[in-house]
């Protein structure tokens, strides 16, 4: 395969669009690494957090509504500057957050944001209340300049003492029909307000007995077929989320080689794409979680994820001592493409899906 300088630059920019990264700071300065990455078009999006694991305090990206709005405006202004510098089309950043409500809620009431309820509380209440909260949350995101919510969680609460789903009230219900109904309410609200959302965690994290942040999690014996029902139903709807986030869970019945879903071709290509007919963006859960880092090297994990069919890779930079430099990942993927270990067509496929997402953002900005 022959590459010239222009093709190299274009390929690297396409790869950059596949990266969604976390960073430190409640305001941006021109020399900040995240600013340099945006200007160099090495990333396609960011993820915001309130809690800083390294510092063990709530001082990462979020202080109050005014500050968050200013931060997101800064982020997008650098994306605009990057387009001018490169003489190419504007590619707005995906500015994402985990805003589920309840326990997993980065926009807390004490920071000045509206109150939220956990999915478990909403799912056991009435739909009218859920619709009110869904619309309020969508408006809160829009006002803050956050265009992608990594929610709703459509895991079924199979195991109520699950440490990362059931115990935290992150599932709407143990009944897949209720999960589907409430997932739909949130999908509609986000779509109406021009906010992208992501269904998670495919193929279902609700039956697990462990936490993939902490290490290897095998759901082979606990997983139920009906955990796919919310995905199966919601992916058929006109208000479908354009993104599905994969879990790092292992299921030997779905992948006999034991690859976690985020890096499993069997779960992404065969199950999600072929059987459930999903043609949107597949996003990994954070690749710095221990389920991945304890078992795979960085290069292997990235290559496996892309070859499995993942379009966006998350590096939250929360769980590591040294933040991941996006240029290192871009160069790593580029080298694998030039060596024939990742097909260039796979990068193009991911890029086209991401561009469809960004076109929606541009349209919603104009309306």
C-alpha positions in Angstrom: 0.0 0.0 0.0 1.4 3.4 -1.0 0.9 6.5 1.1 1.8 10.1 0.2 2.0 13.0 2.6 -1.5 14.3 1.9 -3.0 10.8 2.4 -1.0 10.4 5.5 -2.4 13.6 7.0 -5.9 12.7 6.0 -5.7 9.1 7.4 -4.3 10.4 10.7 -7.1 12.9 10.9 -9.6 10.2 10.3 -8.0 8.1 13.1 -8.1 11.1 15.4 -11.9 11.3 15.0 -12.1 7.9 16.6 -10.6 9.0 19.9 -12.6 10.4 22.8 -10.5 11.5 25.7 -10.6 12.9 29.2 -8.5 15.8 30.4 -7.9 17.9 33.5 -9.0 21.5 33.8 -12.1 23.6 34.4 -10.9 26.2 31.9 -8.5 26.0 28.9 -5.2 27.7 28.2 -3.6 27.7 24.7 -0.7 25.5 25.7 -2.9 22.8 27.4 -2.3 19.3 26.0 -6.0 18.9 25.2 -6.0 22.2 23.2 -3.0 21.1 21.3 -4.7 17.8 20.5 -7.8 19.5 19.2 -5.8 21.9 17.0 -3.8 19.0 15.6 -7.0 17.1 15.0 -5.8 14.2 17.0 -9.1 13.7 18.8 -12.8 13.7 17.8 -14.3 14.3 21.3 -13.8 14.7 25.0 -15.4 13.3 28.1 -16.0 15.5 31.2 -15.8 14.4 34.8 -16.4 16.1 38.1 -14.2 13.7 40.3 -10.5 13.6 39.9 -9.3 10.1 40.9 -5.6 11.1 41.0 -6.2 14.1 43.3 -9.1 12.3 45.2 -11.3 15.4 45.0 -14.1 16.9 43.0 -12.1 19.3 40.9 -11.7 17.9 37.4 -13.9 19.7 34.8 -17.0 20.8 36.5 -17.7 23.5 39.1 -21.0 25.2 38.1 -23.3 25.7 35.1 -21.6 29.0 34.0 -18.1 27.5 34.2 -19.1 24.3 32.3 -20.8 26.4 29.5 -17.6 28.5 29.2 -15.5 25.3 29.0 -17.5 23.7 26.3 -17.5 27.0 24.3 -13.7 27.0 24.6 -13.5 23.4 23.4 -15.7 24.1 20.4 -13.9 27.4 19.5 -10.6 25.4 19.3 -12.3 22.9 17.0 -13.4 25.8 14.8 -9.9 27.2 14.8 -8.6 23.8 13.8 -10.9 23.7 10.8 -9.6 27.2 9.7 -6.0 26.2 10.3 -6.4 23.0 8.2 -8.5 24.7 5.6 -11.1 22.0 5.9 -14.6 21.4 7.1 -15.7 22.1 10.7 -15.8 19.0 12.7 -17.5 19.9 16.0 -16.2 18.0 19.0 -18.2 15.4 20.7 -18.5 16.8 24.2 -19.6 13.8 26.3 -20.5 13.1 29.9 -22.0 10.3 32.1 -25.2 12.0 33.1 -27.5 9.1 34.1 -29.1 10.7 37.1 -28.8 9.4 40.7 -25.5 7.9 41.6 -23.8 8.3 38.2 -24.3 12.1 37.7 -21.5 14.5 36.9 -23.8 17.5 37.0 -24.7 17.5 40.6 -27.3 19.5 42.4 -24.7 20.9 44.8 -22.9 22.5 41.7 -26.1 24.3 40.8 -27.6 21.9 38.3 -31.2 20.6 38.6 -32.0 17.6 40.8 -32.0 14.1 39.1 -33.3 10.7 40.0 -31.7 7.3 39.5 -33.0 5.1 36.8 -34.3 2.6 39.4 -36.4 5.4 41.0 -37.7 6.5 37.7 -38.5 3.0 36.5 -40.6 2.3 39.6 -42.4 5.6 39.3 -44.8 6.9 36.6 -43.9 7.7 33.0 -45.1 11.3 33.3 -42.5 12.0 35.9 -39.8 10.2 33.9 -40.6 12.3 30.8 -40.3 15.5 32.9 -36.9 14.4 34.2 -35.7 13.3 30.7 -36.6 16.7 29.2 -35.1 18.6 32.1 -31.8 16.6 31.7 -31.8 17.1 28.0 -32.2 20.9 28.4 -29.5 21.0 31.1 -27.1 19.3 28.7 -28.0 21.7 25.9 -27.6 24.8 28.0 -24.2 23.5 29.2 -23.0 22.9 25.6 -22.7 19.1 26.2 -23.9 17.3 23.0 -23.4 13.6 23.9 -24.8 11.9 27.0 -23.4 8.4 27.7 -26.8 7.2 28.7 -29.5 5.8 29.0 -28.4 2.6 30.7 -30.5 -0.2 29.2 -29.0 -3.0 31.3 -31.7 -5.2 32.8 -31.4 -5.5 36.6 -30.9 -9.3 36.6 -28.7 -9.3 39.7 -29.9 -6.7 42.2 -26.6 -7.0 44.2 -24.5 -6.3 41.1 -21.9 -3.9 42.4 -21.8 -1.6 39.4 -25.4 -1.7 38.1 -28.1 -3.0 40.6 -26.6 -1.8 43.8 -26.1 1.7 42.3 -29.7 2.0 41.0 -28.5 2.4 37.4 -31.0 0.0 35.8 -34.7 1.0 35.2 -36.0 -2.4 36.1 -35.6 -6.2 36.3 -38.2 -6.3 33.6 -36.8 -5.8 30.1 -40.1 -4.3 28.9 -39.9 -1.5 31.4 -36.2 -1.0 30.6 -37.2 -0.6 27.0 -40.1 1.8 27.7 -38.0 4.1 29.9 -35.0 3.9 27.6 -37.3 5.1 24.8 -38.5 8.0 26.9 -35.0 9.2 27.3 -34.0 8.6 23.7 -36.9 10.7 22.5 -36.2 13.5 24.9 -32.5 13.7 23.9 -33.4 13.6 20.2 -36.0 16.4 20.5 -33.4 18.6 22.1 -30.6 17.8 19.7 -28.5 15.8 22.2 -26.8 12.6 21.1 -27.1 9.6 23.4 -25.6 6.1 23.8 -27.3 2.9 24.9 -25.1 1.0 27.3 -23.6 -1.6 28.2 -23.9 -4.1 25.3 -24.6 -7.0 25.5 -25.8 -6.4 29.0 -24.0 -5.8 32.3 -27.0 -6.3 34.6 -26.3 -9.9 35.6 -22.6 -9.4 36.4 -21.2 -10.1 39.8 -18.1 -7.9 39.3 -17.0 -4.5 38.1 -15.0 -4.1 34.9 -13.3 -1.0 36.4 -11.6 -3.4 38.8 -10.8 -6.4 36.6 -11.9 -9.4 34.6 -15.7 -10.0 34.6 -17.2 -13.2 33.2 -21.0 -13.2 32.7 -21.2 -16.6 30.9 -23.2 -18.3 33.7 -25.2 -15.3 34.8 -26.2 -13.6 31.6 -29.8 -14.0 30.3 -30.9 -13.9 26.7 -33.6 -11.3 27.5 -30.8 -8.8 28.4 -30.7 -8.2 24.6 -34.4 -7.3 24.5 -34.0 -3.6 25.2 -31.2 -3.4 22.5 -33.3 -5.5 20.1 -36.4 -3.3 20.5 -34.9 0.1 20.8 -32.5 -0.3 17.8 -35.6 -0.7 15.6 -37.2 2.6 16.5 -37.1 5.9 14.6 -35.7 7.7 17.7 -32.9 5.2 18.1 -29.8 6.3 19.8 -27.0 6.6 17.1 -24.5 5.1 19.5 -24.1 1.8 21.4 -21.5 1.5 24.1 -20.0 -1.9 24.6 -19.2 -3.5 28.0 -15.9 -5.1 28.9 -17.7 -8.2 30.0 -16.7 -11.7 28.8 -19.2 -14.3 27.7 -17.8 -17.6 26.4 -21.2 -18.5 24.8 -21.1 -15.3 22.7 -17.4 -15.4 22.1 -15.7 -18.7 22.6 -12.2 -17.1 22.6 -13.2 -15.1 25.7 -12.7 -11.6 24.4 -14.5 -8.8 26.3 -17.4 -7.3 24.2 -15.5 -4.1 23.5 -12.8 -6.0 21.6 -14.9 -8.9 20.4 -15.7 -9.3 16.7 -18.3 -12.0 17.6 -20.2 -9.6 19.8 -19.9 -6.5 17.7 -19.9 -7.7 14.1 -22.0 -10.9 14.4 -24.4 -10.1 17.3 -24.8 -6.3 17.2 -24.3 -5.6 13.6 -25.5 -8.7 11.7 -28.2 -10.1 14.1 -29.5 -6.8 15.6 -28.9 -4.8 12.4 -27.2 -1.9 14.1 -25.4 0.4 11.7 -24.6 3.3 14.0 -21.5 4.1 16.0 -20.1 1.5 18.3 -18.2 3.0 21.2 -16.0 1.1 23.7 -16.3 1.6 27.4 -13.1 3.3 28.8 -10.1 1.2 27.5 -8.2 2.2 30.7 -10.5 0.1 32.9 -8.7 -2.9 34.5 -10.7 -5.5 32.6 -8.7 -4.4 29.6 -5.4 -3.1 31.0 -4.8 -6.1 33.3 -5.2 -8.5 30.4 -4.1 -6.7 27.2 -1.3 -4.3 26.2 -2.3 -0.9 24.8 -1.5 -1.7 21.2 -3.2 -5.1 21.2 -6.4 -3.6 22.9 -6.6 -0.8 20.4 -6.0 -3.1 17.4 -8.5 -5.7 18.7 -11.2 -3.0 19.3 -10.9 -1.5 15.9 -10.8 -4.8 14.1 -13.7 -6.0 16.1 -15.8 -3.1 14.8 -15.5 -0.4 17.4 -15.7 3.1 15.9 -14.9 5.3 18.9 -12.4 4.4 21.6 -12.6 6.1 25.0 -9.6 7.0 27.0 -11.0 8.7 30.1 -7.6 9.5 31.6 -9.2 9.0 35.0 -7.8 5.6 36.0 -4.2 6.1 35.1 -1.3 8.1 36.7 -0.1 9.6 33.4 -2.8 10.8 30.9 -2.7 9.0 27.5 -1.2 11.1 24.8 -3.7 10.9 21.8 -0.8 11.3 19.3 0.7 8.1 20.5 -2.6 6.3 19.8 -3.0 7.9 16.4 0.5 7.0 15.4 0.0 3.4 16.7 -3.1 2.9 14.7 -1.5 4.5 11.6 1.4 2.1 11.9 -1.0 -0.8 12.1 -2.8 0.4 9.0 0.4 0.8 7.0 1.6 -2.6 8.2 -1.7 -4.2 7.1 -2.8 -5.2 10.6 -5.8 -2.9 10.4 -7.6 -2.4 7.1 -7.8 1.2 5.9 -11.4 0.5 4.9 -12.1 -0.2 8.6 -10.9 3.4 9.5 -13.0 4.8 6.6 -16.1 2.9 7.8 -15.6 4.3 11.4 -15.0 7.8 10.0 -18.1 7.8 7.9 -20.2 6.8 10.8 -18.7 9.5 13.0 -19.3 12.1 10.3 -23.0 11.2 10.3 -23.1 11.9 14.0 -21.3 15.2 13.6 -23.6 16.2 10.7 -26.5 15.8 13.2 -24.7 18.2 15.6 -24.2 20.8 12.9 -27.9 20.6 11.8 -29.1 20.9 15.5 -26.8 23.9 15.9 -28.4 25.6 12.9 -32.0 25.0 14.1 
